[in-house]
Amino acid sequence: MSDHIKRREILAELIYYIFDSFLIPLIRSNFHVTESSQHRNRLLYFRHNMWRRLTEPALLSLKTSMLEEMPHNLAMSKLSRRALGFSQIRLLPKAKGMRPIANLKRRAQILRNGRVTLGRSINSVLAPVFNVLNYEKVRMTVAISQTAQLTSTDQSTVEAWILFVFRVRNI
C-alpha cells in the first residue's frame, strides 16, 4: 500500500472521529436540527428553548383535535393484542405553523419473553389492505368509465351514477 493511500485513510478516520465524537454531539446538545417543507435540501437549526416554544402550540393543537390520551396500562394492553403498533411524530416548520410527520416505515421494538425484538413496521402491516384498496379503486374507475361511455345524455349519466353508488354500497 502506498504512503499516499495510507495518509488518506488516516485523514478520513480523523475527519470521521471529529464529526462523530465532537461536532455532531456539540450541535445536538445546543440545537434542534430539522428540515423544512419549504426548503428541501437545507437544514434549519433552532435553539432548544426556541424549538420548544414553536412546537408547544402545534402539539397542543394535535392533542386537542386529533389525539386522545389514555392511561399507560390501557395503551400497553391494546398494543400487546394487535399487530399494528404506533409511530412517533415529528414536526416540520411551515410558513404558518407546523406540519406533523409520522414515520410508518420504522420497525417497532417489541418486548417478548424479556428480550427486545424488532416487529413489523406499520407500512408492512397495512400493505395488504393498501393493495386491496388500490385494486378496488382501479376496478371501480374502470366500471365508472364504462358506465359513463354507455350513457348519452346527462340525465342518464346521473341515473347510472346513482345505480352504481347503490351497487357499491350493497357489496
C-alpha positions as CSV (number, residue, x, y, z in Angstrom):
1,M,0.0,0.0,0.0
2,S,1.4,3.4,-0.9
3,D,2.2,6.1,1.6
4,H,-0.3,8.4,-0.1
5,I,-3.2,5.9,0.3
6,K,-2.4,5.3,3.9
7,R,-2.3,9.0,4.7
8,R,-5.7,9.5,3.0
9,E,-7.2,6.6,5.1
10,I,-5.8,8.2,8.3
11,L,-7.2,11.6,7.3
12,A,-10.6,10.1,6.6
13,E,-10.6,8.3,10.0
14,L,-9.6,11.6,11.7
15,I,-12.4,13.5,10.0
16,Y,-14.9,10.8,10.9
17,Y,-13.8,10.9,14.5
18,I,-14.1,14.7,14.7
19,F,-17.6,14.7,13.3
20,D,-18.8,11.6,15.2
21,S,-17.3,12.5,18.6
22,F,-17.2,16.3,18.7
23,L,-19.2,18.1,16.1
24,I,-22.5,16.2,16.0
25,P,-22.8,15.9,19.8
26,L,-22.0,19.6,20.1
27,I,-24.7,20.6,17.6
28,R,-27.3,18.2,19.2
29,S,-26.7,19.5,22.7
30,N,-27.3,23.1,21.6
31,F,-29.7,22.9,18.7
32,H,-32.7,21.0,17.3
33,V,-31.8,20.3,13.7
34,T,-34.7,19.8,11.2
35,E,-35.5,20.3,7.6
36,S,-38.4,22.4,6.3
37,S,-41.2,21.7,3.9
38,Q,-40.3,24.9,2.0
39,H,-36.5,24.5,1.9
40,R,-36.0,20.9,0.6
41,N,-32.2,20.4,1.0
42,R,-31.5,22.8,3.8
43,L,-31.1,22.1,7.4
44,L,-32.6,24.5,10.0
45,Y,-31.0,25.0,13.4
46,F,-33.2,26.0,16.3
47,R,-32.0,26.6,19.9
48,H,-33.8,24.0,22.1
49,N,-35.8,26.7,24.1
50,M,-36.9,28.3,20.8
51,W,-37.9,25.0,19.3
52,R,-40.0,24.1,22.4
53,R,-41.7,27.5,22.2
54,L,-42.5,26.9,18.5
55,T,-43.7,23.3,18.9
56,E,-45.8,23.6,22.0
57,P,-48.9,25.2,20.3
58,A,-48.7,22.6,17.5
59,L,-48.5,19.7,19.9
60,L,-51.4,21.1,22.0
61,S,-53.5,21.5,18.8
62,L,-52.8,17.9,17.9
63,K,-53.7,16.7,21.3
64,T,-57.0,18.5,21.4
65,S,-58.1,17.9,17.8
66,M,-56.8,14.6,16.7
67,L,-55.4,12.6,19.6
68,E,-56.9,11.1,22.7
69,E,-55.0,10.5,25.9
70,M,-55.4,7.1,27.6
71,P,-53.8,5.5,30.7
72,H,-50.5,3.9,30.2
73,N,-51.6,0.4,31.2
74,L,-54.6,0.5,28.8
75,A,-52.4,1.6,26.0
76,M,-49.9,-1.2,26.7
77,S,-52.7,-3.8,26.8
78,K,-54.1,-2.6,23.5
79,L,-50.7,-2.6,21.8
80,S,-49.9,-6.1,23.0
81,R,-53.1,-7.5,21.5
82,R,-52.6,-6.2,17.9
83,A,-50.0,-6.2,15.2
84,L,-50.4,-2.6,14.3
85,G,-48.1,-0.6,16.5
86,F,-47.5,3.1,16.9
87,S,-45.4,5.8,15.4
88,Q,-43.6,8.8,16.7
89,I,-44.5,12.2,15.3
90,R,-42.0,14.8,14.3
91,L,-42.8,18.4,13.4
92,L,-41.6,20.3,10.3
93,P,-41.8,24.1,10.3
94,K,-44.1,25.7,7.6
95,A,-44.7,29.3,6.8
96,K,-47.6,29.3,9.3
97,G,-47.3,26.7,12.0
98,M,-46.0,23.1,12.0
99,R,-46.7,20.0,9.9
100,P,-46.8,16.7,11.7
101,I,-44.9,13.8,10.0
102,A,-45.2,10.2,11.1
103,N,-42.6,7.7,10.0
104,L,-44.5,4.5,9.4
105,K,-41.5,2.6,7.9
106,R,-39.7,2.4,11.3
107,R,-39.9,-1.1,12.8
108,A,-41.4,-1.2,16.3
109,Q,-39.3,-2.6,19.2
110,I,-41.3,-5.3,21.0
111,L,-40.6,-6.8,24.4
112,R,-41.1,-10.6,24.1
113,N,-40.0,-13.0,26.8
114,G,-37.8,-10.4,28.4
115,R,-36.0,-9.7,25.1
116,V,-36.4,-6.7,22.8
117,T,-37.0,-7.7,19.2
118,L,-37.9,-5.8,16.1
119,G,-41.6,-6.1,15.0
120,R,-43.1,-5.3,11.7
121,S,-43.5,-1.7,10.5
122,I,-46.9,-0.1,10.2
123,N,-46.4,0.1,6.4
124,S,-45.8,-3.7,6.2
125,V,-48.8,-4.5,8.4
126,L,-51.1,-2.3,6.2
127,A,-49.6,-3.3,2.8
128,P,-52.2,-6.0,2.1
129,V,-55.1,-3.6,2.9
130,F,-53.5,-0.9,0.8
131,N,-53.2,-3.3,-2.2
132,V,-56.8,-4.4,-1.9
133,L,-58.0,-0.7,-1.8
134,N,-55.8,0.1,-4.8
135,Y,-57.2,-2.8,-6.7
136,E,-60.8,-1.8,-5.9
137,K,-60.0,1.8,-6.9
138,V,-58.8,0.7,-10.3
139,R,-61.7,-1.7,-10.7
140,M,-64.3,1.0,-9.8
141,T,-62.6,3.5,-12.0
142,V,-62.9,1.2,-15.0
143,A,-66.6,0.5,-14.1
144,I,-67.3,4.2,-13.8
145,S,-65.7,5.0,-17.1
146,Q,-67.5,2.1,-18.9
147,T,-70.8,3.3,-17.4
148,A,-70.2,6.9,-18.5
149,Q,-69.3,5.7,-22.0
150,L,-72.6,3.8,-22.4
151,T,-74.8,6.8,-21.4
152,S,-75.5,9.5,-23.9
153,T,-77.4,12.2,-22.0
154,D,-76.7,14.0,-18.8
155,Q,-79.8,12.6,-17.1
156,S,-78.9,9.0,-18.0
157,T,-75.4,9.6,-16.6
158,V,-76.8,10.8,-13.3
159,E,-79.1,7.8,-13.1
160,A,-76.3,5.4,-13.9
161,W,-74.1,7.0,-11.3
162,I,-76.9,6.6,-8.7
163,L,-77.3,2.9,-9.6
164,F,-73.6,2.4,-9.4
165,V,-73.4,4.0,-5.9
166,F,-76.2,1.8,-4.7
167,R,-74.5,-1.3,-6.1
168,V,-71.2,-0.4,-4.4
169,R,-72.8,0.2,-1.1
170,N,-74.5,-3.2,-1.2
171,I,-71.3,-5.1,-1.9
